[in-house]
Amino acid sequence: MADQEQADVRLALARLRQEHEDYDVAINAMISTGCDALRIQRMKKKKLSIKDKITSIEDQIIPDIIA
């Protein structure tokens, strides 16, 4: 992977991690204010989708080591 390409991937990863954290804070705020359970569930689903994207990008960055 080229240096520029790797830097772009790492930047995307950092943005996704921040977005994941933002969803976490928002979900906790919604729970504490007694928001609608359906809206909270939708937010959790989006957060999980972001986590899956993070995992996928991390798999691209970190090569598999075969023992």
Secondary structure, 3 states (H helix, E strand, C coil): CCHHHHHHHHHHHHHHHHHHHHHHHHHHHHHHHCCCHHHHHHHHHHHHHHHHHHHHHHHHHCCCCCC
